[in-house]
Amino acid sequence: MLSGGPTSAVPYGDDGRHAKMLARRLFLSGLTVMCLFAAGHFGGFLQAARAARRDPGMADLTRAMREHTTSVLGFRPSVLDFREYFSLNFSILLLLAAVLGFVALSNAALEGPAAIRQMSLVYAAGMVMLLATSVYFSVAQGVISCLVIAVLFGLSAWLA
């Protein structure tokens, strides 16, 4: 029987400490798996990018993807650029989400400006990584968006 009666969610009269500890462990486990997924996805991205350049069976497909380009704000990304850009950025976003979770958990005692500063710095760093991939793959929308977002979070961290 639960300590607070049949409708209570507090097990064994511990005021929820056991549930909170379990929740923290599950949260950490989720973040760890997310980091592993990001690492695995990045490894898959590297293997696919290498195969696109070295596998003779993919030569025609890779050539066709490189030949089809789009002109956007002075950039000319190819279909291959877009494919690799989104694949790499998915890995970065997974890692960013996991790091934010670790930062939030480690700074749970921080309030107000200190918490805003920490989270803003992590967001700004993530946006700078995405900005770099946007420039590398010539994706204008990513360059503009990530630059604006990185500046906003950088200012937020600086002012907090």
MISEVO-66870 format. One record per atom (N, C-alpha, C, O): x, y, z; residue in three letters. Coordinates in steps of 0.1 Angstrom, whole numbers, plus 5000, padded with zeros to 4 digits. Example, Ala and Ser with C-alpha at 12.3 -4.5 7.8 and 13.67 -1.06 7.14 Angstrom:
<recs>
513249435078ALA/512349555078ALA/513249675078ALA/514249675085ALA/512849785071SER/513749895071SER/512950005079SER/513450115080SER/
</recs>
This chain:
<recs>
500849885000MET/500050005000MET/500950125000MET/501950135007MET/500550224993LEU/501350354992LEU/501050435005LEU/499950425011LEU/502050515009SER/501950585022SER/500850685023SER/500250705033SER/500550745012GLY/499550855012GLY/498150805009GLY/497250885006GLY/497950675008GLY/496650625004GLY/496650564990GLY/497750564984GLY/495550514986PRO/495550444973PRO/495850534961PRO/496150484950PRO/495650664962THR/495850754951THR/497150824952THR/497450904943THR/497950804962SER/499150884964SER/500250824955SER/500250704952SER/501150904949ALA/502250864941ALA/503550854949ALA/504550824943ALA/503450874962VAL/504650864970VAL/504850724976VAL/504050684984VAL/505850654971PRO/505950514976PRO/506650504989PRO/507650584992PRO/506150414998TYR/506850375010TYR/507150485020TYR/508150475027TYR/506450595020GLY/506550705030GLY/507850775029GLY/508250835040GLY/508550785018ASP/509850855017ASP/509651005012ASP/510651055008ASP/508551055012ASP/508251195007ASP/508751214993ASP/509051324989ASP/508751104985GLY/509151124971GLY/510551124968GLY/510951134956GLY/511451104978ARG/512851104975ARG/513350994966ARG/514151014957ARG/512750874968HIS/513050764960HIS/512650784945HIS/513450764936HIS/511450834944ALA/511050874930ALA/511850974923ALA/512150964912ALA/512351074931LYS/513151184926LYS/514551124922LYS/515051164911LYS/515051044930MET/516350984927MET/516250894915MET/517150894906MET/515150814914LEU/514950734902LEU/514750814889LEU/515350784879LEU/514050924891ALA/513851014879ALA/515151074875ALA/515351084863ALA/516051114884ARG/517351164880ARG/518151064873ARG/518751094863ARG/518150944878ARG/518850834871ARG/518350804857ARG/519150784848ARG/517050804856LEU/516450784843LEU/516750894833LEU/517050874822LEU/516751014839PHE/517151134831PHE/518551124826PHE/518851144814PHE/519451094835LEU/520851074831LEU/521050964821LEU/521850974812LEU/520350854823SER/520350744813SER/519950784800SER/520550754789SER/518850864799GLY/518350914787GLY/519351004780GLY/519550994768GLY/519951094787LEU/520951184782LEU/522151104777LEU/522751134766LEU/522551004784THR/523750914780THR/523450844767THR/524250844757THR/522250784766VAL/521850724753VAL/521750824742VAL/522050794730VAL/521250944745MET/521251044734MET/522651084729MET/522851094717MET/523551084738CYS/524951114734CYS/525550994726CYS/526151024716CYS/525250874730LEU/525650754722LEU/524950754708LEU/525650724698LEU/523750794708PHE/523050804695PHE/523650914686PHE/523850884674PHE/523951024692ALA/524651134684ALA/525951084679ALA/526351114667ALA/526751014687ALA/528050964683ALA/527850854672ALA/528550864662ALA/526850764673GLY/526650664663GLY/526150734650GLY/526550694639GLY/525250834651HIS/524750904639HIS/525950974632HIS/525950974620HIS/526851034640PHE/527951104634PHE/528851004627PHE/529351034616PHE/529050884633GLY/529850784627GLY/529250734613GLY/529950714604GLY/527950724613GLY/527250684601GLY/527350794591GLY/527450764579GLY/527250924595PHE/527451034586PHE/528851024579PHE/528951044567PHE/529951004587LEU/531250994582LEU/531350874572LEU/532050884562LEU/530750764575GLN/530850644566GLN/530150674553GLN/530650644542GLN/528950734554ALA/528150764542ALA/528950874533ALA/528950864521ALA/529550974540ALA/530251074532ALA/531451014525ALA/531751044514ALA/532150924532ARG/533350854526ARG/532850764515ARG/533550764504ARG/531750694517ALA/531250604506ALA/530850684494ALA/531150644482ALA/530250804496ALA/529850884484ALA/531050924476ALA/530950954464ALA/532250934482ARG/533450984475ARG/534350864470ARG/535050884461ARG/534250744476ARG/535150644473ARG/534550514467ARG/535150434460ARG/533250494469ASP/532550364465ASP/532250384450ASP/531450464446ASP/532850294442PRO/532550304427PRO/531150284424PRO/530650334414PRO/530450204432GLY/529050184429GLY/528150304431GLY/527050314427GLY/528650404439MET/527850524442MET/528350644433MET/527850754434MET/529350614424ALA/529950724416ALA/528850804408ALA/528850924408ALA/527950734401ASP/526950794393ASP/525950874401ASP/525650994398ASP/525550814412LEU/524650884421LEU/525251014427LEU/524651124427LEU/526451004432THR/527151114438THR/527351224427THR/527151344430THR/527751184415ARG/527951284404ARG/526651354402ARG/526651484400ARG/525551284401ALA/524251344398ALA/523851444409ALA/523351554407ALA/524151404422MET/523751484433MET/524651614434MET/524151714438MET/525851604429ARG/526751724429ARG/526351814417ARG/526551934419ARG/525851764406GLU/525551844395GLU/524351924397GLU/524252034391GLU/523351884405HIS/522151954407HIS/522352054418HIS/522552014430HIS/522352184415THR/522652294425THR/521452384425THR/520652394416THR/521452464435THR/520452574437THR/521152694441THR/522052694449THR/520752804435SER/521352934438SER/520453004449SER/519353044446SER/521053024460VAL/520353094471VAL/521253204478VAL/522253164484VAL/520953324476LEU/521653434482LEU/523153434479LEU/524053454488LEU/523553394467GLY/524953384463GLY/525653254466GLY/526753234461GLY/524953164473PHE/525553034475PHE/524952934465PHE/523852964460PHE/525752834461ARG/525252734452ARG/525452594458ARG/526252514453ARG/524652554468PRO/524752424473PRO/524152314464PRO/523252344457PRO/524852204464SER/524352094456SER/523352004464SER/523252024476SER/522651914458VAL/521851824465VAL/522651744475VAL/522151714486VAL/523851704471LEU/524751634480LEU/525051714492LEU/525151664504LEU/525351844490ASP/525551934501ASP/524451944511ASP/524651934523ASP/523251954506PHE/522051954514PHE/521951824522PHE/521651824534PHE/522151714516ARG/521951584522ARG/523051574534ARG/522651534545ARG/524251604531GLU/525251594541GLU/525051694552GLU/525351674564GLU/524651814548TYR/524351924558TYR/523351884568TYR/523551894580TYR/522251834564PHE/521151794573PHE/521551664581PHE/521251654593PHE/522351574575SER/522751464583SER/523751504594SER/523551454605SER/524751584591LEU/525651634601LEU/524951714612LEU/525251694623LEU/524051804608ASN/523451884617ASN/522451814627ASN/522251854638ASN/521951694622PHE/521151614631PHE/521951564642PHE/521551564654PHE/523251524639SER/524151474649SER/524451584659SER/524451564671SER/524751704654ILE/525051814663ILE/523851854672ILE/524051884683ILE/522651854666LEU/521551894674LEU/521251784685LEU/520851824696LEU/521451654682LEU/521251554692LEU/522251574704LEU/521951574715LEU/523551604700LEU/524551624710LEU/524251754718LEU/524351754730LEU/523751854711LEU/523451984718LEU/522251964728LEU/522352014739LEU/521251884724ALA/520151854733ALA/520651784746ALA/520251814757ALA/521551684744ALA/522051604755ALA/522951694764ALA/522751694776ALA/523751774758VAL/524651864766VAL/523751964774VAL/524051994786VAL/522752014768LEU/521852104775LEU/521152034787LEU/520952094798LEU/520851914785GLY/520251834796GLY/521251824808GLY/520851834819GLY/522451784804PHE/523551774815PHE/523751914822PHE/523951914834PHE/523852014814VAL/523952154820VAL/522852184829VAL/523052234840VAL/521652164825ALA/520452194833ALA/520452114846ALA/520152164856ALA/520851984845LEU/520851904857LEU/521951944866LEU/521751944878LEU/523151974861SER/524252014870SER/524052154876SER/524652184886SER/523252234870ASN/523052374875ASN/521552384880ASN/521052494880ASN/521052274885ALA/519652284890ALA/519452374901ALA/518452434904ALA/520552404909ALA/520452494920ALA/520552634916ALA/520252734924ALA/521052664904LEU/521252804899LEU/519852854896LEU/518952784891LEU/519652984898GLU/518453044895GLU/518753174887GLU/519853224888GLU/517753224881GLY/517753354874GLY/518953374865GLY/519153284856GLY/519653484866PRO/520753514857PRO/521753404855PRO/522253384843PRO/522153334865ALA/523253234864ALA/522753124855ALA/523453074847ALA/521553074857ALA/520952974849ALA/520853014834ALA/521152944825ALA/520353144832ILE/520253194819ILE/521553204812ILE/521653164800ILE/522553244819ARG/523953254814ARG/524453114809ARG/524953104798ARG/524353014818GLN/524852884814GLN/524052824802GLN/524752774793GLN/522752834802MET/522052774791MET/522252854778MET/522352794767MET/522352984779SER/522653074767SER/524053034761SER/524153034749SER/525053014769LEU/526352974764LEU/526352844757LEU/526952834746LEU/525552754762VAL/525452624755VAL/524752634742VAL/525152584731VAL/523652714742TYR/522952734729TYR/523752814719TYR/523752774707TYR/524452914724ALA/525352994715ALA/526452904709ALA/526652914697ALA/527052814717ALA/528052724712ALA/527552634701ALA/528152604691ALA/526352574704GLY/525652494694GLY/525352564681GLY/525552504670GLY/524852684682MET/524552764670MET/525852794662MET/525752804650MET/526952814669VAL/528252844662VAL/528652714654VAL/529152724643VAL/528452594660MET/528752474653MET/527852464641MET/528352424630MET/526552494642LEU/525652484631LEU/525952594620LEU/525852564608LEU/526452704625LEU/526852814616LEU/528052764607LEU/528052784595LEU/528952704614ALA/530152654606ALA/529752554596ALA/530252554584ALA/528852454599THR/528352364589THR/527552434578THR/527652394566THR/526852534581SER/526052614571SER/526952674561SER/526752674549SER/528052734566VAL/529052804557VAL/529752694549VAL/529852714537VAL/530152584555TYR/530852484548TYR/530052424537TYR/530552394526TYR/528752394539PHE/527852334529PHE/527152444521PHE/526252404513PHE/527452574523SER/526852674515SER/525352684516SER/524652704506SER/524852674528VAL/523352684530VAL/523052814536VAL/523252834548VAL/522552904528ALA/522453044532ALA/521453064543ALA/521653144553ALA/520352994543GLN/519353004554GLN/519952964567GLN/519653024577GLN/520752864567GLY/521452824579GLY/522452924584GLY/522552944596GLY/523152984575VAL/524153094578VAL/523453204585VAL/523853244596VAL/522353254579ILE/521653374585ILE/520953334598ILE/521153404608ILE/520253224598SER/519553184611SER/520453154622SER/520253204633SER/521553074620CYS/522453044631CYS/523253164635CYS/523553174647CYS/523553254627LEU/524253374631LEU/523453454640LEU/523853504650LEU/522153484636VAL/521253564644VAL/521053494657VAL/521053564668VAL/520753364657ILE/520553294670ILE/521753294679ILE/521653324691ILE/522953274673ALA/524153274681ALA/524453414688ALA/524853424699ALA/524153514680VAL/524353654685VAL/523353674697VAL/523753734707VAL/522153644695LEU/521053664705LEU/521453594718LEU/521353644729LEU/521853464717PHE/522253394729PHE/523553444735PHE/523653444747PHE/524453484726GLY/525753544732GLY/525453664739GLY/525953684750GLY/524553754734LEU/524253874742LEU/523453844754LEU/523653904765LEU/522653744754SER/521853704766SER/522853654777SER/522653694788SER/523853574773ALA/524853524783ALA/525653644788ALA/525953644800ALA/526053734780TRP/526853844784TRP/526053934793TRP/526653994803TRP/524853954791LEU/524054054799LEU/523453984812LEU/523154064821LEU/523453854812ALA/522853784824ALA/523753804836ALA/523353754847ALA/
</recs>
